[in-house]
Amino acid sequence: MSRVLATTFLLLAAGAAQAQFRLPNLDVGRMVDSVKNVGKASKEINQEEEIAIGRDLAATLLGAAPLVSDARMQRYVNNVGRWIASQSERPDLPWQFGVLDAPQLNAFAVPGGTIFITRGLLDRMRNEAELAGVLGHEITHVVKKHHLKAIQKGAMTALAGDALSMAVKDKNAAANEKLVSFGKEMYSRGLDKGDEFEADRLGVVLAARAGYDAYGLPSVLQTLQAMNAQDSGLALMFKTHPAPGERLDLLSEKMQPTLDAYSSQPQLAERFRAEFKPAK
């Protein structure tokens, strides 16, 4: 596990932010015994199980650095994120959003509706439409169950179905360790390119549906493209995502009419600056 990855997956909070993001550990009993049962493992994970496994991944993977100790900022990002999520196909998930006090540029989601964005990425943003575009991208990952499907396809497929139902009742340290190990591998490796491109396209749609300038996400991608690819703050982002230029080309190819049609919607730069003060 690299230091960059470790400092990107964070969940030690202070004050009100800590109370908001206190996620319980999921009991993961009898998972090892279920590995042989491939039939049960292929069963569709229901929403309750999805939320539970997401909380377990978040609680275990995020712990190397704190959330930004600014209740107003956390509330603002939650308000924006929940408004965008309400435009999605899964508005009733327990959506929660957090700003991580880390200089790296990144954002990520776990199954069930928990989404994090780093302070480093926010520092590079200029308006609320850009924030909305990035959050729309991450919300799409949850809505389309990209990470959940990656778990099912990967080494921990046997944690699906009945195994997850049993996990709520019992503990098994070996199984929990396997789950955490696979989760770390998945987030450090990244999703398939197709998942990232889909999240770009549908993230733009969600932001536009929520009333924002549809060019918010492309604007952030242009910022990333203009940065030095060797910048340590971009190491994990570039490792786990397609190149910004490639993403911009595909958005232009697939979404240009939508981008142009909704380009006159608000960017809300003044409100963004009022709610968020860049780190010095």
Disulfide bonds with the S-S distance in Angstrom:
none
